[in-house]
């Protein structure tokens, strides 16, 4: 899971309803690329390098999980959707929408299709002035001086003026006010870890991830379920209990809430599937002794994914010990989760069908999941 990076983008338009085109571009950038944090004033500037209508220009800062090349591809599509027509002519032209990557963190990149930082930004007052509104102290990784200093040194003497209208930052799809602890659950390969991580990054939450990778019984279980089912489930229960007890007890002043990619009740769900009846009876007693001591989530989210997609995800992530998981096993796990959910009357539970969604690679799918949480 990529951590978000900050990209600074310049926006311009000199054809049609210029301001509306910029505002629409902001919304599409929010939906397709990432959270918009800062927006500059909007400036009216003369056409640069050709005779044409005056431009409206602005700059924004965006946090994104996508690579710089992926961001470029998405910006080009947004331009095309806005009616941008490109030609092979080398001279500057009128354009309904112009979106340029100025900075991508401190990356320096030069390819046939993309140069970062933008190779001409230091020469353009209509870029540096709005960029200085939001990133005056940002250091140009090539020149090693700030945007503020670049603006002082620029030789461009174009007459540029701020307009009274201001671009609005699209509001976040959801906030998690009044929630202290959220548990995200799902079948093997549903994407609960990815979703929990993304929420923690976007909403300033403390993240608790299950430590299954360190469990020595897990690979052995998939090789010999009869022999290793009980020690596996007992070790998971002990580890989950200890982790949640410790992490939920440690209040973090700098985080707004806690989100975990599991709920301890999954121990009982999997144990019922894997253990013999007499083993499960003992396990059930031990589980409830521990369960009553734990803090319960304010919101329990179950990400439902169809079996075919689960198998695809399991194959794609490439854990050797998971590759022989059978579809029947996944179906049984899903049934057990749904049966558990039906019995929960004192906990806020939400089932979200993510079949057909790719919320890691499609931000619009991620936002649609947040919207679904919001409406409940």
SVG drawing of the C-alpha trace seen along z (x, -y; Angstrom):
<svg xmlns="http://www.w3.org/2000/svg" viewBox="-30 -44 50 78">
<polyline fill="none" stroke="black" stroke-width="0.4" points="0.0,0.0 1.6,-3.3 1.6,-6.2 0.1,-9.4 2.5,-11.9 1.9,-15.6 1.6,-16.7 1.3,-20.4 -0.7,-20.9 -1.2,-24.1 -4.6,-24.6 -5.4,-26.9 -8.2,-27.7 -8.8,-30.4 -11.8,-28.9 -15.4,-28.7 -16.6,-29.2 -13.1,-29.3 -13.9,-29.4 -16.5,-26.6 -14.0,-24.4 -11.4,-24.9 -14.0,-24.1 -15.1,-20.9 -11.4,-19.9 -11.0,-20.2 -13.9,-17.9 -12.5,-15.3 -9.1,-15.5 -10.6,-14.8 -12.5,-11.8 -9.8,-10.4 -6.5,-11.4 -6.7,-12.3 -7.6,-14.7 -7.2,-18.4 -5.6,-20.2 -4.9,-23.8 -6.2,-26.0 -4.6,-29.2 -6.4,-32.4 -7.5,-32.4 -5.5,-34.8 -6.4,-36.3 -3.3,-36.3 -2.6,-37.2 -2.0,-34.3 1.6,-33.1 3.6,-32.7 0.7,-33.3 -2.1,-35.6 -5.3,-34.3 -7.9,-34.9 -6.8,-35.6 -6.3,-32.7 -7.6,-31.9 -4.8,-30.2 -4.6,-28.5 -2.5,-26.0 -3.5,-23.2 -1.8,-20.7 -3.2,-17.1 -2.3,-14.0 -2.3,-10.9 -1.4,-7.2 -0.8,-7.1 2.6,-7.3 3.6,-10.5 3.0,-8.7 -0.4,-7.5 -1.3,-11.1 -0.2,-12.4 -2.4,-9.8 -5.4,-10.8 -4.8,-14.5 -4.7,-14.0 -8.0,-12.2 -9.6,-15.0 -8.3,-17.5 -9.7,-15.4 -13.1,-15.2 -13.1,-19.0 -12.8,-19.2 -9.0,-19.8 -7.9,-19.3 -4.2,-18.6 -2.4,-19.0 1.1,-18.3 1.8,-22.0 4.7,-23.1 3.3,-26.6 1.1,-27.4 -2.7,-27.3 -6.0,-28.1 -7.1,-25.4 -10.2,-24.6 -8.2,-23.1 -4.5,-22.8 -3.3,-20.7 0.4,-20.5 2.4,-18.6 4.7,-21.2 6.2,-19.2 5.7,-15.6 7.2,-15.6 10.9,-16.0 11.1,-13.7 13.1,-14.6 12.1,-12.8 12.8,-13.2 11.2,-11.0 9.9,-11.4 6.4,-12.2 7.1,-13.9 9.6,-16.2 9.2,-16.9 9.6,-19.5 7.9,-21.3 10.8,-22.5 9.4,-26.0 7.8,-26.9 10.7,-29.1 10.1,-31.3 6.4,-31.8 4.9,-34.3 1.4,-33.0 2.6,-29.7 4.8,-31.0 2.3,-33.5 -0.6,-31.1 1.9,-28.4 3.4,-30.9 -0.1,-31.3 0.0,-27.6 3.7,-26.6 5.9,-29.6 8.4,-27.7 8.5,-24.6 12.0,-24.0 12.5,-23.3 14.5,-20.0 16.5,-21.1 17.4,-24.6 17.4,-24.1 15.6,-27.4 12.1,-28.2 9.1,-29.0 9.1,-32.4 12.6,-33.1 11.8,-31.9 8.9,-34.4 11.2,-37.2 13.8,-36.4 11.4,-35.7 11.9,-38.0 8.3,-37.6 6.6,-41.0 3.1,-39.9 0.2,-41.9 -1.5,-39.4 -4.5,-40.1 -6.5,-38.0 -10.2,-37.7 -12.8,-37.8 -14.2,-34.3 -12.6,-31.5 -12.4,-27.8 -14.0,-25.5 -12.2,-22.5 -14.5,-19.4 -15.5,-18.2 -14.4,-14.8 -16.9,-12.0 -17.1,-11.2 -15.8,-11.9 -15.7,-9.5 -16.8,-11.9 -18.2,-10.3 -16.5,-7.0 -13.7,-5.8 -13.0,-2.4 -13.9,-0.8 -13.3,2.8 -13.1,3.8 -13.7,7.4 -14.0,9.6 -13.1,12.9 -9.6,13.9 -8.5,11.6 -11.4,9.2 -9.1,6.2 -9.7,5.3 -6.1,4.5 -5.9,2.2 -9.1,0.4 -8.2,0.0 -4.8,-1.4 -6.3,-3.9 -8.8,-5.1 -6.1,-5.5 -4.0,-7.6 -6.8,-9.8 -8.6,-10.4 -5.7,-10.5 -6.6,-7.2 -4.4,-4.8 -4.1,-1.6 -4.1,1.9 -3.1,4.6 -3.4,8.3 0.0,10.0 -0.8,13.1 2.5,13.2 4.3,14.0 2.1,17.0 4.3,20.2 1.2,22.5 -0.4,20.8 1.7,22.4 1.5,25.7 -2.3,25.5 -2.7,25.2 -0.6,28.3 -2.3,30.4 -5.5,28.8 -6.4,31.8 -3.2,31.6 -2.7,27.8 -6.2,26.4 -6.4,26.2 -2.9,24.8 -3.4,22.3 -6.7,21.0 -5.4,20.8 -2.3,18.9 -4.5,16.5 -6.8,15.9 -4.0,15.2 -2.2,12.9 -5.4,11.0 -6.4,10.6 -3.0,9.3 -2.7,6.9 -6.2,5.4 -5.9,5.1 -2.6,3.3 -3.4,1.0 -6.9,0.0 -5.7,-0.8 -3.0,-3.2 -4.7,-6.4 -3.1,-8.4 -3.5,-12.2 -2.5,-12.8 -5.0,-10.4 -8.7,-10.9 -9.9,-7.3 -8.7,-3.7 -9.3,-1.4 -8.3,2.3 -8.4,4.8 -10.0,7.4 -12.3,8.0 -11.4,10.6 -14.8,12.4 -13.2,13.7 -11.4,16.2 -14.7,17.9 -15.9,17.8 -12.8,19.5 -12.6,21.9 -16.2,23.1 -15.2,24.0 -11.8,25.6 -12.2,27.4 -13.8,30.6 -16.8,30.4 -15.1,31.2 -12.2,28.8 -14.6,26.1 -16.5,26.5 -13.3,25.9 -12.3,23.0 -15.7,21.4 -15.4,21.2 -11.9,19.7 -13.0,17.2 -15.8,15.8 -13.7,15.4 -11.4,13.1 -14.1,11.5 -16.0,9.9 -12.8,8.0 -12.2,6.3 -13.5,3.0 -16.1,3.5 -16.0,1.5 -18.4,-1.4 -18.7,-0.4 -18.2,3.1 -17.8,3.0 -17.9,6.3 -16.5,6.0 -18.3,8.6 -16.5,9.9 -17.6,12.6 -15.6,15.9 -14.2,15.6 -12.7,12.2 -11.4,13.5 -9.5,16.2 -8.1,13.7 -6.9,11.5 -5.4,14.4 -3.5,15.5 -2.3,12.0 -0.8,11.4 1.2,14.6 1.4,16.0 2.5,19.6 0.5,21.1 -2.7,19.6 -2.5,20.8 -4.4,24.1 -7.4,22.5 -10.5,23.9 -13.6,21.9 -15.8,24.0 -13.7,22.9 -14.2,19.3 -18.0,19.8 -18.1,21.4 -16.2,18.5 -18.6,16.0 -21.6,17.9 -20.2,18.0 -19.5,14.2 -23.1,13.5 -24.5,15.7 -22.5,13.9 -23.6,10.5 -27.3,11.5 -26.9,12.1 -25.4,8.7 -28.0,6.5 -25.9,4.2 -23.3,3.3 -23.5,1.1 -22.8,3.4 -22.6,2.5 -22.2,5.0 -20.7,3.3 -20.8,5.3 -17.5,4.5 -17.9,7.1 -16.7,5.5 -14.9,2.7 -11.2,2.0 -10.9,-0.6 -7.1,-0.4 -6.6,-1.3 -9.8,-3.3 -10.2,-6.2 -13.8,-6.6 -14.6,-3.1 -12.9,-4.0 -15.0,-7.1 -18.2,-5.1 -17.5,-2.8 -17.1,-5.8 -20.3,-7.3 -22.1,-4.0 -20.8,-4.2 -22.0,-7.8 -25.6,-7.1 -26.1,-4.4"/>
</svg>
